[in-house]
Amino acid sequence: MIHIMVDTLLSSADLLCKKQIFNIVCFKQWNYWVGIIGIYLFVIGCCFGSFINVLIYRLPLGQSIFYPKSRCTQCNHKLKWFDNIPLISWILLGAKCRLCQSKISINYPLVELTTGLIFFANYFADPSS
């Protein structure tokens, strides 16, 4: 009888330990994937923010949103692909045009950042609760 009780206690403790370890491993994996998905959504959101900037600038002027390619608003210099990376290009260029050195408005990265954060935050939204 005592042998059975000791075995039961040991198996219960072992089971609790396994559950704790399993939960910790699952929690670490969950955080890893939440981070990966969160970064992905933030980047996609920044790209949408960049497109929103195109809409904000071109639609009031009656311009096409597809043609011509992105240009400096001061000197009309065509921007290269690497000058069009959301947030990063603005920071690396020092908020200035590569050619004429005219200042690029902070509105562009703010729209991109805000849209990226909205996409990221939307991942954690739970509208059903």
Disulfide bonds with the S-S distance in Angstrom:
none
